[in-house]
Amino acid sequence: MLVLGLVLAGVAAAIHVYIWLLESFSWTSARARATFGTTAGEAAATRELAFNQGFYNLFLAVVVGVGIVLTATARVGAGAALVFAGTGSMVAAGTVLLVSSPTKAASALKQLVPPLLAVVALWVGLAS
């Protein structure tokens, strides 16, 4: 289960790297606007905010990535703590999106389900 938890955490990190790219570099593109449900005007008006928000997603992915590497190299305590912190934050952010914008439920679930599964699998793997 430990390996499964780390793989799921890696998937969650990859999703957040993708979100970083969309928010920080492609925010005004047709693809990003379709993904986030914004108009061209809304995207232009919120570009600076999205750029900053994208980096939060990147930093969560980096924390998870470092945690995966530490866990895989026998620094399980420190690594697991980082993976739990990063994936837990991803779950919390996805939950906030789900509660605050129910129309974006599909996006929220994509953001929060993989890290939630990672948390559960990692916890079970460490407990056994």
C-alpha positions as CSV (number, residue, x, y, z in Angstrom):
1,M,0.0,0.0,0.0
2,L,2.9,2.3,0.6
3,V,4.0,2.1,-3.0
4,L,0.4,2.7,-4.2
5,G,0.2,5.7,-1.9
6,L,3.3,7.1,-3.4
7,V,2.2,6.5,-7.0
8,L,-1.2,8.2,-6.3
9,A,0.7,11.1,-4.7
10,G,2.8,11.3,-7.9
11,V,-0.4,11.4,-10.0
12,A,-1.8,14.2,-7.7
13,A,1.5,16.1,-8.1
14,A,1.4,15.7,-11.9
15,I,-2.2,17.1,-12.0
16,H,-1.1,20.1,-9.9
17,V,1.9,20.7,-12.3
18,Y,-0.6,20.7,-15.1
19,I,-2.8,23.2,-13.3
20,W,0.3,25.4,-12.7
21,L,1.0,25.4,-16.4
22,L,-2.6,26.3,-17.2
23,E,-3.0,29.0,-14.5
24,S,0.5,30.6,-14.8
25,F,1.3,30.4,-18.5
26,S,-1.9,29.6,-20.5
27,W,-4.6,31.4,-18.4
28,T,-5.9,33.4,-21.3
29,S,-5.8,30.6,-23.9
30,A,-8.9,29.0,-25.2
31,R,-8.0,25.7,-23.5
32,A,-7.5,27.2,-20.1
33,R,-10.7,29.3,-20.4
34,A,-12.7,26.2,-21.3
35,T,-11.1,24.3,-18.5
36,F,-11.9,27.0,-15.9
37,G,-15.1,28.3,-17.4
38,T,-13.9,31.9,-17.9
39,T,-14.5,34.4,-20.7
40,A,-11.7,36.1,-22.5
41,G,-12.5,39.3,-20.5
42,E,-12.5,37.4,-17.2
43,A,-9.3,35.7,-18.0
44,A,-7.6,39.0,-18.9
45,A,-8.8,40.6,-15.7
46,T,-7.7,37.8,-13.5
47,R,-4.4,36.9,-15.2
48,E,-2.1,38.2,-12.4
49,L,-4.2,36.3,-9.7
50,A,-4.1,33.1,-11.7
51,F,-0.4,33.4,-12.3
52,N,0.2,33.6,-8.5
53,Q,-2.4,30.9,-7.8
54,G,-0.7,28.6,-10.3
55,F,2.5,28.8,-8.3
56,Y,0.7,27.6,-5.2
57,N,-0.2,24.5,-7.1
58,L,3.4,24.0,-8.3
59,F,4.7,24.4,-4.7
60,L,2.3,21.7,-3.5
61,A,3.5,19.4,-6.3
62,V,7.1,20.1,-5.3
63,V,6.5,19.3,-1.6
64,V,4.8,16.0,-2.7
65,G,7.6,15.2,-5.1
66,V,10.3,15.7,-2.5
67,G,8.3,13.7,0.0
68,I,8.1,10.8,-2.5
69,V,11.8,10.9,-3.1
70,L,12.6,10.9,0.6
71,T,10.2,8.1,1.3
72,A,11.6,6.0,-1.5
73,T,15.1,6.6,-0.2
74,A,14.4,5.3,3.3
75,R,13.8,8.6,4.9
76,V,10.2,7.5,5.5
77,G,9.3,9.8,8.4
78,A,10.3,13.1,6.7
79,G,9.1,11.9,3.3
80,A,5.7,10.8,4.6
81,A,5.3,14.0,6.5
82,L,5.9,16.0,3.3
83,V,3.6,13.8,1.2
84,F,0.8,14.1,3.8
85,A,1.3,17.8,4.0
86,G,1.2,18.3,0.3
87,T,-1.6,15.9,-0.5
88,G,-3.6,17.0,2.5
89,S,-3.4,20.6,1.3
90,M,-4.5,19.4,-2.2
91,V,-7.5,17.7,-0.7
92,A,-8.4,20.8,1.4
93,A,-8.1,23.1,-1.7
94,G,-10.3,20.8,-3.7
95,T,-12.8,20.6,-1.0
96,V,-12.9,24.4,-0.8
97,L,-13.5,24.6,-4.5
98,L,-16.3,22.0,-4.3
99,V,-18.1,23.8,-1.5
100,S,-17.6,27.3,-2.8
101,S,-18.3,26.6,-6.5
102,P,-20.6,23.5,-6.8
103,T,-20.8,24.1,-10.6
104,K,-17.1,23.2,-10.7
105,A,-17.6,19.9,-9.0
106,A,-15.9,17.9,-11.7
107,S,-12.8,20.0,-11.5
108,A,-12.8,19.9,-7.7
109,L,-13.1,16.1,-7.7
110,K,-10.2,15.8,-10.2
111,Q,-8.2,18.0,-7.9
112,L,-9.0,16.2,-4.6
113,V,-9.7,12.5,-5.3
114,P,-6.2,11.4,-6.3
115,P,-4.5,13.0,-3.3
116,L,-7.3,11.7,-1.0
117,L,-6.7,8.2,-2.2
118,A,-2.9,8.8,-1.8
119,V,-3.5,9.9,1.9
120,V,-5.5,6.8,2.6
121,A,-3.2,4.4,0.9
122,L,-0.1,5.9,2.5
123,W,-1.7,5.9,5.9
124,V,-2.6,2.2,5.5
125,G,0.8,1.4,4.1
126,L,2.6,3.0,7.1
127,A,0.2,1.5,9.6
128,S,0.8,-2.1,8.5
